[in-house]
Amino acid sequence: MKKKYFFMIVSAVMFLFWGTINRANAQLYINEFMASNDAAFPGPQGDYPDWIEIYNAGDEDVMLGGYYMADDLTDPEAMYRIPDTYPDSVTVPAGGYILFYANKGQESSVLNLNFKLSGGGEQIGLWDPDQNFIDSLTYGPQITDTSYGRFPNGAGDWYFMSDITPGAANTNPNPGAGEVTLYINEFMASNDFAFPGPQGDYPDWIEIYNAGDEDVMLGGYYMADDLSDPDAMYRIPDTYPDSVTVPAGGFIVFYANKGEESSVLNLNFKLSGGGEQIGLWDPDKNILDSLTYGPQITDTSYGRFPDGSEIWYFMPDYSPGEANRYTNAIDENPMNVSQVRNFPNPFGSTTNIEFTLEKPDHVTVTVYSISGTKVKQLTDTRYNAGTHMIKWDASDIPAGNYFYSIRTSEGNIVKKATVIK
């Protein structure tokens, strides 16, 4: 009897040990979702539910029973615990994917969640059984029957995807484009006296950044200030190819002044200073990049820094047709981060990033090259106020200048770091 009791204790301890190791080694990502599913993807129960895909980038299967998901990152009471009653049904294989249905049908299946997603924009979060934060995102308005996903899977940027892939690897959102990567990089929607256009007016303007290694002729591509109306898409003329070619690593500026009859660089719409949308599509009308923005500041641009990154700022030191500058940049949201430093700087293989949170928050640190390419992403799983420290391992990247952003639920802050080897 004692032997049996001892064996049960040892088995329980080993189960907890391996479960802890499994969770520690798990590399789980919210990888793709659809928040406005009218007729694109039928669920197993005959409806057209919102859905969320989790990607396991690790080398071991992970049973998600006991993990938590929610559509609110700030309310612990909103966290839904995934049932562990049918472990095989909620196990995501190594290198594989699992799909959960956000349709408030949790009583019908262990794959159904107790919340729905808002097509107008909200949040998605994933936590482990100890309620340690794993991954999250805050998203804006969605396009009907179009998913929003990462490419490459897990660590890539987010894109609208007309080629939806629930439960499978995401496909290149810019098909056939090779190394070409185009971004809406900077724009001004309230240009009173800041930047005169070539025709003597002060037009709204939109800058496109080509982060790829080949020139791209944009004749035949589409732009619009409405992401949901196909009839609003304006086709960029290809009559003067040289005038609408954006060089590799370079920039091109289009003028949103409804002056399309005067120049191939003029668009047939203006931008609203009160907030609206901007979209860029390829000649086959595949979405390449988009954003939904709020009220703008007169004679101040809104741009990414570093170029092509996920971080947007108001920029009094606007730079149409050039690399964006961080000088006097204004974050549109208040920050919950203070006393940011990395030491030593410059550094060799590793540096320590230290920051202070005024209140509990989820934190992601993203490292970018000087050209805006994402090279590393770090997550602080401690949801508490106070001083935090994250070690940045640069052993696998070349020497040079880098930027890192510290993102909380309230905003971002960007710092510069130099790697020497």
Secondary structure, DSSP 8 states (H G I E B T S, - for coil): -HHHHHHHHHHHHHHHHHHHHHHHH--EEEEEEES--SSS---TTSS--EEEEEEE-SSS-EE-TT-EEES-SS-GGG-EE---SSGGGGEE-TT-EEEEEEBS-TTT-TTB-S-B--TT--EEEEE-TT--EEEEEE-----TT-EEEEESTTTSEEEEESS--TTS----SSTT-TT--EEEEEEES--SSS---TTSS--EEEEEEE-SSS-EE-TT-EEES-SS-GGG-EE---SSGGGGEE-TT-EEEEEEBS-TTT-TTB-S-B--TT--EEEEE-TT--EEEEEE-----TT-EEEESSTTSS-EEEESS--TTS----TT-B-SS--SEEEEEEESSSBSSEEEEEEEESS---EEEEEEETTS-EEEEEEE---SSEEEEEEEE-TTS-SEEEEEEEEETTEEEEEEEEE--
